[in-house]
Amino acid sequence: MNGSLANGLNEGGDRSAPKKIVFDRSVSAYSERDVQCGFWVCRGRFWQRLASKKLYVLLFGLIGCILNSTTSYFYGTLTTIEKSIQISSQSVGIITAGSDLSFVLASLFLSYYASNRRKPLWIAMGIVSMALSCFVNALPHFLFAPNREELEAAAGNWTTVVKGPDNLCRTERLPPDCSLDTGNVRPQMVLFLGSFLSGIGTSLYFTLGVTYLDDNVRKDKVPVLTSLAAFGRRLGPLVGFSLASFSLKYFVHIGVDPGYGTSDPRWIGAWWLGWLVLGSVLLFISPIFASFPKVLPRAAERISLSRQASRTSEATATEPEDEERDASFRDMLVTVRRLVTNPAYVFNNAASIFYFFGYMPFFLFQAKYIEIQYRLTPSQANMVTGSVSLVFSALGILIAGWVIQKVRPTSRQLAGWNIVTSILSASAIVSYAWFGCSALNNADIVANSQDATCNVDCNCDFVKYAPICGNDGQTYLSPCHAGCREQFKDPNGKPMFANCTCIVGPQPGDFGSAIGGSCPVDCWTPFYLFLIAVCLNKFIGGTESAANFLIGLRCVEPRDKAISMGFSMAINTLFSFLPAPIIFGAIIDRTCVLWGRTCAKSGNCWLYDGEALRTSMNYTAAVFVIIGTCFDVGTWYHSKNFKIFDDTTDEQSGPEKETEMVSLVKEKEAQLSN
């Protein structure tokens, strides 16, 4: 259409031929440039056809899916990253603080600065920032990953008959040369940088993307459209965890056989592979999203007609929400003051702080929790986390959006539903602590190996964790800890160990034997019970998020929507997303019963006390959710008169109460909403 306002309506609503619509500048703040699609050389008829709310919702949900995929992919590869660069869970929490720090800064300043400008272009720049973070996150593998020989030495394999394995009981073993151990600060710094870049992109996407949608559609359409977009975002963890499951099936050095399989705890999957895929997809989509105009043509026409109607009926003409005004620090402070003196807004955000704090360990450590509690492989844990539980979350938010649009509840009813769902969610979290695997006791395994007198002369202090299963049915930390002095392979190539002084043989006085890998345990029954509780909780949480989103959007003045979302995300990040991973990472580390030992420091944790982890993590999380419920009561009390939907009573009051222009506006709005 080359400069037209795109897809205008002919008289009588005929859409067979596009008509150029010219707004009366005395009542409209929008120019032709404001509604033009494309940028730079990407302009014209083809790009202008993309200016539709349906396509925006589709792309907004798609990008949200990919952005959430990056987060879930990081969570899904978490244990593998810990083993690859030998860091603790608390260190992982510090790395994620980079994202939270940039999120706070971007939410406070960039979201305000860009709130009255072309939002899709700023969102696209955030998408590019997220793509760069993906490529940065993959760098530690190419810069600092251990080579093949180092991995083989750590695994206790041998490449020649002369060399022999290094994890057997040896009285002549010497400690490692600690002068060569400089720690692993550099890969952590690279991951922190990647995390920092991702926070910028995530902030711009959420603070500006939702307000752009709300500004360009009728209020009665907002619940279902935002639910559709949120449904796409909720599918992101499904994609991310599935991609993590796929990547971790391959060894970190693709094409290399380490001598053990994916079920072995020493297995390090190709955690870097998914980052390259996600970053490439984000770079491909960002130009398309940047092509959306400052305001969609139909929304611009609707606002212009409304202003004309107001002018004709001698009503006070209000400025459009998206009218560009000078951004200043003083104006931002005035806006923030309006927000902090809004009781409903304050209570709602206080509740969110405690909710996010309580839900954080399940966002960040759920795949790791499943690995620890039920001895699933990283690939299995990611597939279960992504393909089962998160689907229920997506269904919850989709169904809730449809129900809200059909039932049209009041603001108090929505706030009351948040209270009910929060109580149910806290109960489900408490139930997580009941579903443990009694057959799996890592504390006994460690005591069996480290407190024994049968391996005191074996020099096992710096031997890497390489579990074996003795013929007595007990798991030992390594052949050295079991006192094994001989190793060979069976006809199938599986490692076997013999002459193990800590294992009772078949005959009195004989030494026992062992095979590689931990002894099998059956944890499927408690795992299925845990999975059912998680799915129910995810569904409940999905319905809650749909209702809470509308409350947060409607409890503030229309002009403050973008900055209110940015400010909410900033304070939630500052008080929840930033400290919670560090605190819960420390809680998880406190339940560790076997640390990997290096000269410089303790490495990553290999074994945890499952019972202590279940009780400490779940009960702590439930307490935070219950505190959040108390603040939700305050939100309910102050949410009496929020306008959730557009009023429809005026449309039924009869034509005698409307001017001719008002009737035209309503006819046009009905056509534009189709």
QUITA-V66895 format. One record per backbone hydrogen bond with DSSP energy under -0.5 kcal/mol. NH is the residue of the N-H (numbers start at 1). CO is the residue of the C=O. E is the energy in kcal/mol with one decimal. If there is no record, write none. Layout:
# QUITA-V66895
[[NH:CO:E] [NH:CO:E]]
This chain:
# QUITA-V66895
[[8:19:-0.6] [10:14:-2.0] [13:10:-2.2] [14:11:-0.7] [22:20:-0.5] [23:21:-0.6] [25:23:-0.8] [27:24:-2.1] [28:24:-0.9] [35:31:-0.7] [35:32:-0.8] [36:33:-1.0] [38:291:-3.1] [39:42:-0.8] [42:39:-2.6] [43:41:-1.7] [48:44:-2.1] [49:45:-1.3] [50:47:-1.6] [51:48:-1.6] [52:50:-2.3] [56:52:-1.9] [57:53:-2.6] [58:54:-2.2] [59:55:-2.8] [60:56:-3.3] [61:57:-2.5] [62:58:-2.1] [63:59:-3.0] [64:60:-2.1] [65:61:-2.1] [66:62:-2.0] [67:63:-3.0] [68:64:-2.6] [69:65:-1.4] [70:66:-1.8] [71:67:-1.5] [72:68:-2.6] [73:69:-2.5] [74:70:-1.9] [75:71:-2.1] [76:72:-2.8] [77:73:-1.8] [78:75:-1.1] [81:77:-2.6] [82:78:-2.5] [83:79:-1.9] [84:80:-2.4] [85:81:-2.6] [86:82:-1.1] [87:82:-1.1] [92:88:-1.5] [93:89:-1.8] [94:90:-1.6] [95:91:-2.0] [96:92:-2.3] [97:93:-0.8] [98:95:-1.6] [99:96:-0.5] [100:96:-1.6] [101:97:-2.7] [102:98:-2.0] [103:99:-2.0] [104:100:-2.2] [105:101:-1.9] [106:102:-2.7] [107:103:-2.5] [108:104:-2.1] [109:105:-2.2] [110:105:-0.6] [111:106:-2.3] [113:109:-2.6] [114:110:-2.7] [115:111:-0.6] [115:112:-0.6] [117:114:-1.5] [119:117:-1.4] [121:118:-0.5] [122:118:-1.4] [123:119:-2.7] [124:120:-2.4] [125:121:-1.6] [126:122:-1.8] [127:123:-2.0] [128:124:-2.1] [129:125:-1.9] [130:126:-2.1] [131:127:-2.3] [132:128:-2.4] [133:129:-1.8] [134:130:-1.6] [135:131:-1.7] [136:132:-2.3] [137:133:-2.3] [138:134:-1.0] [139:135:-0.6] [139:136:-1.1] [141:138:-1.0] [142:138:-0.8] [142:139:-0.6] [143:139:-2.1] [144:140:-2.7] [145:140:-0.7] [145:141:-0.8] [151:147:-2.0] [152:148:-2.3] [153:149:-2.2] [154:150:-2.2] [155:151:-1.9] [156:152:-1.0] [157:152:-2.0] [164:160:-1.4] [169:484:-3.1] [170:168:-0.5] [170:458:-1.3] [173:170:-0.8] [178:176:-1.1] [180:177:-1.6] [181:178:-1.1] [182:180:-0.9] [188:184:-0.9] [189:185:-2.0] [190:186:-2.0] [191:187:-2.3] [192:188:-2.1] [193:189:-1.9] [194:190:-2.2] [195:191:-2.3] [196:192:-2.2] [197:193:-2.2] [198:194:-1.8] [199:195:-1.5] [200:196:-1.1] [201:197:-1.5] [202:198:-2.4] [203:199:-2.1] [204:200:-2.0] [205:201:-2.0] [206:202:-2.2] [207:203:-2.5] [208:204:-1.6] [209:204:-0.6] [209:205:-1.5] [210:206:-1.0] [211:207:-0.5] [212:208:-2.0] [213:209:-1.6] [214:210:-2.5] [215:211:-2.1] [216:212:-1.0] [216:213:-0.6] [217:213:-0.6] [221:218:-1.7] [222:218:-0.7] [222:219:-0.7] [223:219:-0.6] [225:221:-2.1] [226:222:-2.9] [227:223:-1.8] [228:224:-2.0] [229:225:-2.3] [230:226:-2.8] [231:227:-2.4] [232:228:-1.8] [233:229:-1.9] [234:230:-2.7] [235:231:-1.1] [236:233:-1.5] [237:233:-0.5] [238:234:-0.5] [239:235:-2.0] [240:236:-3.3] [241:237:-3.1] [242:238:-1.8] [243:239:-2.6] [244:240:-2.3] [245:241:-2.6] [246:242:-2.3] [247:243:-2.7] [248:244:-2.5] [249:245:-0.5] [249:246:-0.9] [250:247:-1.5] [252:268:-2.4] [254:252:-0.9] [256:253:-2.3] [258:256:-0.7] [264:261:-1.4] [267:264:-2.1] [269:267:-0.5] [270:247:-1.3] [270:250:-2.0] [271:269:-2.3] [273:270:-1.3] [276:272:-1.0] [276:273:-0.6] [277:273:-1.2] [278:274:-2.7] [279:275:-2.3] [280:276:-1.7] [281:277:-2.0] [282:278:-2.1] [283:279:-1.9] [284:280:-1.6] [285:281:-1.8] [286:282:-1.9] [287:283:-0.6] [288:285:-0.8] [289:285:-1.7] [290:286:-2.0] [291:287:-0.6] [291:288:-1.0] [292:289:-1.4] [294:34:-1.1] [295:34:-1.8] [300:296:-2.4] [301:297:-2.5] [302:298:-2.3] [303:299:-2.3] [304:300:-2.3] [305:301:-2.7] [306:302:-2.1] [307:303:-2.1] [308:304:-2.1] [309:305:-2.3] [310:306:-2.2] [311:307:-2.1] [312:308:-2.4] [313:309:-2.3] [314:311:-1.1] [315:310:-3.0] [317:315:-0.5] [323:320:-1.9] [332:328:-2.0] [333:329:-2.1] [334:330:-2.1] [335:331:-2.1] [336:332:-2.6] [337:333:-2.1] [338:334:-1.8] [339:335:-1.7] [340:336:-2.5] [341:337:-1.1] [342:339:-1.6] [343:341:-0.8] [346:342:-2.3] [347:343:-2.8] [348:344:-2.3] [349:345:-2.0] [350:346:-2.3] [351:347:-2.4] [352:348:-1.9] [353:349:-2.0] [354:350:-1.5] [355:351:-2.3] [356:352:-2.9] [357:353:-1.7] [358:354:-2.2] [359:355:-2.5] [360:356:-1.5] [362:359:-1.1] [363:359:-1.4] [364:360:-2.7] [365:361:-2.1] [369:365:-3.0] [370:366:-2.3] [371:367:-2.0] [372:368:-2.4] [373:369:-2.8] [374:370:-2.2] [375:371:-1.1] [376:370:-0.6] [381:377:-2.8] [382:378:-2.0] [383:379:-1.9] [384:380:-2.4] [385:381:-2.4] [386:382:-2.4] [387:383:-2.6] [388:384:-1.5] [389:384:-1.2] [390:385:-1.1] [392:388:-1.1] [393:389:-1.1] [394:390:-2.0] [395:391:-2.4] [396:392:-2.2] [397:393:-1.9] [398:394:-1.9] [399:395:-2.8] [400:396:-2.1] [401:397:-1.8] [402:398:-1.7] [403:399:-2.5] [404:400:-2.7] [405:401:-1.8] [406:402:-1.9] [407:403:-3.2] [408:404:-2.2] [414:410:-2.0] [415:411:-2.3] [416:412:-2.6] [417:413:-2.1] [418:414:-1.6] [419:415:-1.3] [420:416:-1.9] [421:417:-2.6] [422:418:-1.9] [423:419:-1.8] [424:420:-2.1] [425:421:-2.5] [426:422:-2.4] [427:423:-1.9] [428:424:-2.0] [429:425:-2.2] [430:426:-1.9] [431:427:-1.7] [432:428:-1.0] [432:429:-0.6] [433:429:-0.6] [433:430:-1.1] [434:431:-1.6] [435:431:-0.6] [435:432:-1.0] [436:434:-1.2] [438:436:-0.8] [440:437:-1.4] [441:439:-0.7] [445:441:-1.3] [446:442:-2.2] [447:443:-2.3] [448:444:-2.5] [449:445:-1.3] [450:446:-3.0] [451:447:-1.5] [456:453:-0.9] [458:455:-1.6] [463:460:-1.3] [466:477:-2.2] [468:476:-1.9] [469:515:-2.8] [470:468:-0.6] [470:474:-2.7] [471:513:-2.2] [473:470:-2.0] [476:468:-2.5] [480:167:-1.1] [482:478:-1.3] [483:480:-1.6] [484:479:-2.9] [485:498:-1.2] [485:499:-0.6] [486:498:-1.6] [488:496:-2.2] [490:494:-2.4] [493:490:-2.5] [496:488:-3.4] [497:514:-2.8] [498:486:-1.9] [500:512:-2.3] [501:483:-1.4] [501:499:-0.7] [502:482:-2.3] [503:500:-1.2] [505:510:-2.1] [510:507:-2.3] [512:500:-1.3] [512:503:-2.5] [514:497:-2.3] [515:469:-2.1] [516:495:-1.7] [517:467:-2.6] [523:521:-0.8] [527:523:-1.5] [528:524:-2.5] [529:525:-1.9] [530:526:-2.3] [531:527:-2.5] [532:528:-2.1] [533:529:-2.0] [534:530:-2.2] [535:531:-2.4] [536:532:-2.1] [537:533:-2.1] [538:534:-2.6] [539:535:-2.1] [540:536:-2.3] [541:537:-2.6] [542:538:-2.0] [543:539:-1.8] [544:540:-1.9] [545:541:-2.2] [546:542:-1.5] [547:543:-1.6] [548:544:-2.8] [549:545:-1.9] [550:546:-1.1] [551:547:-1.6] [552:548:-2.5] [553:549:-1.7] [554:550:-2.1] [555:551:-1.6] [560:557:-1.9] [561:558:-1.3] [564:560:-2.6] [565:561:-2.2] [566:562:-2.3] [567:563:-2.9] [568:564:-2.5] [569:565:-2.5] [570:566:-2.1] [571:567:-2.5] [572:568:-2.4] [573:569:-2.3] [574:570:-2.7] [575:571:-2.3] [576:572:-1.7] [577:572:-1.6] [578:573:-2.5] [580:576:-2.5] [581:577:-0.6] [582:578:-0.6] [583:579:-2.7] [584:580:-3.1] [585:581:-1.9] [586:582:-2.0] [587:583:-2.0] [588:584:-2.4] [589:585:-2.4] [590:586:-1.8] [591:587:-0.6] [591:588:-1.2] [592:589:-1.6] [593:607:-2.5] [594:607:-1.4] [596:604:-2.8] [598:601:-1.6] [603:596:-4.6] [606:594:-2.9] [607:594:-1.1] [609:591:-2.9] [610:608:-1.0] [613:609:-2.2] [614:610:-2.4] [615:611:-2.1] [616:612:-2.2] [617:613:-2.1] [618:614:-1.7] [619:615:-1.9] [620:616:-1.2] [621:617:-2.1] [622:618:-2.4] [623:619:-1.8] [624:620:-1.6] [625:621:-1.8] [626:622:-2.2] [627:623:-2.1] [628:624:-2.0] [629:625:-1.7] [630:626:-1.4] [631:627:-1.3] [632:628:-1.6] [633:629:-1.2] [634:630:-0.9] [635:631:-1.8] [636:632:-2.4] [637:633:-2.0] [638:634:-1.7] [639:635:-0.5] [639:636:-0.8] [640:638:-0.6] [644:642:-1.1] [652:648:-0.5] [652:649:-1.1] [653:650:-1.2] [657:654:-1.4] [658:655:-1.7] [663:659:-1.9] [664:660:-1.7] [665:661:-2.3] [666:662:-2.1] [667:663:-2.0] [668:664:-2.6] [669:665:-2.8] [670:666:-2.0] [671:667:-1.8] [672:668:-2.8] [673:669:-1.7] [674:671:-1.0]]
